[in-house]
Amino acid sequence: MSRSFVWTLIVCLIGFVLVGVTHANPEWPLESGLDFWNVSQYQAELDAYRRINDNLDQLCVAVRHRNETKQHVLQEVVSERLTLAQAAIEIRELTASNPGFLTVSRRAYPGCSDDELYCRNVIASVRNLALPAAQCDRVVSGLNAQLEALKAKGYGTVVLSE
């Protein structure tokens, strides 16, 4: 027998074995990663995951920017360069693109106006800063006094002007 005939016979034999195994267990090519006929589907899935990843990266950048800006606003409040109302307005503008902000805040402070929720968020955020206890108590006490003044000015409802 010639060498090419032997190789043809071996290839045909392997082919028949693979066909038989595939007939007996149709999932084996998929399980072993040999389903090369699905490459275009896998490429489409990979492209979709890349788009999702790009969107998540953009969201992370936006969240990081909001957090950095909020930290700056809080430092300005602590150093008394911003009032509670000014800080709350900045936080309101900063979180305008985050619809979940007010939803979460309403759970913590039910019955408050939106503007009061921004004020309360500023106070809670200052409370969570790494400040010495005495300084934190002094700043939070001052912010609570400002909140009460805003409520009195608005007849029980906080209304932030622009």
The 8 nearest C-alpha neighbors of each residue, nearest first, counted from 0:
[[1, 2, 4, 5, 3, 6, 8, 7],
 [0, 2, 4, 3, 5, 6, 7, 8],
 [1, 3, 5, 4, 6, 0, 7, 8],
 [4, 2, 6, 5, 1, 7, 8, 0],
 [3, 5, 7, 1, 2, 6, 8, 0],
 [4, 6, 8, 2, 3, 7, 9, 1],
 [7, 5, 9, 3, 8, 4, 10, 2],
 [8, 6, 4, 10, 5, 9, 3, 11],
 [7, 9, 5, 11, 6, 10, 12, 4],
 [10, 8, 6, 12, 11, 7, 13, 5],
 [9, 11, 13, 7, 12, 8, 14, 6],
 [12, 10, 14, 8, 9, 13, 7, 15],
 [11, 13, 9, 15, 14, 10, 8, 16],
 [14, 12, 16, 10, 15, 11, 9, 17],
 [15, 13, 11, 17, 12, 16, 10, 18],
 [16, 14, 18, 12, 17, 13, 19, 11],
 [15, 17, 19, 13, 14, 18, 20, 12],
 [18, 16, 20, 14, 19, 15, 21, 13],
 [19, 17, 15, 21, 16, 20, 22, 14],
 [18, 20, 22, 16, 17, 21, 15, 23],
 [19, 21, 23, 17, 22, 18, 24, 16],
 [22, 20, 25, 24, 18, 23, 19, 17],
 [21, 23, 19, 20, 24, 25, 18, 17],
 [22, 24, 20, 21, 19, 25, 18, 26],
 [25, 23, 21, 26, 22, 27, 20, 19],
 [24, 26, 21, 22, 27, 23, 28, 20],
 [27, 25, 29, 24, 28, 30, 21, 31],
 [26, 28, 30, 29, 25, 31, 24, 21],
 [29, 27, 33, 31, 34, 30, 26, 32],
 [28, 30, 32, 34, 27, 26, 31, 33],
 [31, 29, 27, 28, 32, 26, 33, 34],
 [30, 32, 28, 29, 33, 27, 34, 26],
 [33, 31, 29, 30, 34, 28, 35, 27],
 [32, 34, 28, 35, 31, 29, 30, 27],
 [35, 33, 29, 28, 36, 32, 37, 38],
 [36, 34, 37, 38, 33, 32, 28, 29],
 [35, 37, 34, 38, 39, 33, 40, 41],
 [38, 36, 40, 35, 39, 34, 41, 42],
 [37, 39, 41, 40, 35, 36, 42, 34],
 [40, 38, 42, 41, 37, 43, 36, 44],
 [41, 39, 43, 37, 42, 38, 44, 45],
 [42, 40, 38, 44, 43, 39, 45, 37],
 [41, 43, 39, 45, 40, 44, 38, 46],
 [44, 42, 46, 40, 45, 41, 39, 47],
 [45, 43, 41, 47, 46, 42, 48, 40],
 [44, 46, 42, 48, 43, 47, 41, 49],
 [47, 45, 49, 43, 44, 48, 42, 50],
 [46, 48, 44, 50, 49, 45, 43, 51],
 [49, 47, 51, 45, 50, 46, 52, 44],
 [48, 50, 52, 46, 47, 51, 53, 45],
 [51, 49, 53, 47, 52, 48, 54, 46],
 [52, 50, 48, 54, 49, 53, 55, 47],
 [51, 53, 49, 55, 50, 54, 48, 56],
 [52, 54, 56, 50, 55, 51, 49, 57],
 [55, 53, 51, 57, 56, 52, 50, 58],
 [54, 56, 58, 52, 57, 53, 59, 51],
 [57, 55, 53, 59, 54, 58, 52, 60],
 [58, 56, 54, 60, 55, 59, 61, 53],
 [57, 59, 55, 61, 60, 56, 62, 54],
 [60, 58, 56, 62, 57, 61, 63, 55],
 [59, 61, 63, 57, 58, 62, 64, 56],
 [62, 60, 58, 64, 59, 63, 65, 57],
 [63, 61, 65, 59, 64, 60, 58, 66],
 [62, 64, 60, 66, 61, 65, 59, 67],
 [63, 65, 61, 67, 62, 66, 68, 60],
 [66, 64, 62, 68, 63, 67, 69, 61],
 [67, 65, 69, 63, 68, 64, 70, 62],
 [66, 68, 70, 64, 69, 65, 63, 71],
 [69, 67, 71, 65, 70, 66, 64, 72],
 [68, 70, 72, 66, 71, 67, 65, 73],
 [71, 69, 73, 67, 68, 72, 66, 74],
 [70, 72, 68, 74, 69, 73, 75, 67],
 [73, 71, 69, 75, 70, 74, 68, 86],
 [74, 72, 76, 70, 75, 71, 69, 77],
 [75, 73, 77, 71, 76, 72, 78, 70],
 [74, 76, 72, 80, 78, 73, 77, 81],
 [77, 75, 81, 79, 73, 74, 78, 80],
 [76, 78, 74, 79, 75, 73, 138, 125],
 [77, 79, 75, 76, 80, 74, 81, 73],
 [80, 78, 76, 77, 81, 75, 82, 74],
 [79, 81, 75, 78, 76, 82, 77, 74],
 [82, 80, 76, 79, 75, 85, 86, 83],
 [83, 81, 85, 84, 86, 76, 79, 80],
 [82, 84, 86, 85, 87, 142, 118, 145],
 [85, 83, 87, 82, 86, 88, 159, 118],
 [86, 84, 82, 88, 87, 83, 81, 89],
 [85, 87, 89, 83, 88, 84, 81, 82],
 [86, 88, 90, 84, 117, 118, 89, 85],
 [89, 87, 91, 85, 86, 90, 84, 92],
 [90, 88, 86, 92, 91, 87, 93, 85],
 [89, 91, 93, 87, 92, 88, 94, 86],
 [92, 90, 88, 94, 89, 93, 87, 95],
 [93, 91, 89, 95, 90, 94, 88, 96],
 [92, 94, 90, 91, 95, 89, 65, 96],
 [95, 93, 97, 91, 96, 92, 90, 100],
 [94, 96, 92, 97, 93, 91, 98, 90],
 [97, 95, 94, 98, 93, 92, 100, 99],
 [96, 98, 94, 99, 95, 100, 101, 93],
 [99, 97, 100, 96, 101, 95, 102, 94],
 [100, 98, 102, 97, 101, 103, 104, 96],
 [99, 101, 98, 103, 102, 97, 104, 94],
 [100, 102, 104, 103, 99, 105, 98, 113],
 [103, 101, 99, 105, 104, 100, 106, 98],
 [102, 104, 106, 101, 105, 100, 99, 107],
 [103, 105, 101, 107, 106, 102, 108, 100],
 [106, 104, 109, 108, 102, 107, 103, 101],
 [107, 105, 103, 104, 108, 109, 102, 101],
 [106, 108, 104, 105, 109, 103, 116, 102],
 [109, 107, 105, 106, 104, 111, 110, 116],
 [110, 108, 105, 111, 106, 107, 104, 112],
 [109, 111, 108, 112, 105, 106, 113, 116],
 [112, 110, 109, 115, 108, 116, 113, 105],
 [111, 113, 115, 114, 116, 157, 156, 110],
 [114, 112, 116, 115, 111, 117, 101, 157],
 [113, 115, 117, 116, 112, 158, 157, 159],
 [116, 114, 118, 112, 157, 117, 113, 111],
 [115, 117, 113, 119, 114, 118, 120, 111],
 [118, 116, 120, 87, 114, 115, 119, 121],
 [119, 117, 115, 87, 121, 120, 116, 122],
 [118, 120, 122, 116, 121, 117, 115, 123],
 [121, 119, 117, 123, 118, 122, 124, 116],
 [120, 122, 124, 118, 119, 123, 125, 117],
 [121, 123, 119, 125, 120, 124, 126, 139],
 [124, 122, 126, 120, 125, 121, 119, 127],
 [123, 125, 127, 121, 126, 122, 120, 128],
 [126, 124, 122, 128, 127, 123, 121, 73],
 [125, 127, 123, 124, 128, 122, 135, 139],
 [128, 126, 124, 125, 123, 129, 130, 122],
 [129, 127, 125, 130, 126, 124, 135, 73],
 [128, 130, 127, 131, 126, 135, 125, 132],
 [131, 129, 128, 135, 132, 134, 126, 127],
 [130, 132, 134, 133, 135, 129, 136, 128],
 [131, 133, 135, 134, 136, 130, 137, 129],
 [134, 132, 136, 135, 131, 137, 130, 138],
 [135, 133, 137, 131, 136, 132, 138, 130],
 [134, 136, 132, 138, 137, 133, 130, 139],
 [135, 137, 133, 139, 134, 138, 140, 132],
 [138, 136, 134, 140, 135, 139, 133, 141],
 [137, 139, 141, 135, 140, 136, 134, 142],
 [140, 138, 142, 136, 141, 137, 135, 143],
 [139, 141, 143, 137, 138, 142, 136, 144],
 [142, 140, 144, 138, 139, 143, 137, 145],
 [141, 143, 145, 139, 144, 140, 83, 146],
 [144, 142, 146, 140, 145, 141, 139, 147],
 [145, 143, 141, 147, 142, 146, 148, 140],
 [144, 146, 142, 148, 143, 147, 149, 141],
 [147, 145, 143, 149, 148, 144, 142, 150],
 [146, 148, 150, 144, 149, 145, 151, 143],
 [149, 147, 145, 151, 146, 150, 152, 144],
 [148, 150, 152, 146, 147, 151, 157, 145],
 [151, 149, 155, 157, 147, 156, 153, 148],
 [152, 150, 148, 154, 153, 149, 155, 147],
 [151, 153, 149, 150, 154, 148, 155, 157],
 [154, 152, 156, 150, 151, 155, 157, 158],
 [155, 153, 151, 152, 156, 150, 157, 149],
 [156, 154, 150, 151, 153, 157, 152, 149],
 [157, 155, 153, 150, 154, 158, 112, 115],
 [156, 158, 150, 115, 149, 153, 114, 159],
 [159, 157, 114, 153, 156, 160, 149, 115],
 [160, 158, 114, 84, 157, 161, 88, 87],
 [159, 161, 158, 88, 84, 85, 114, 157],
 [160, 159, 88, 85, 84, 158, 89, 92]]
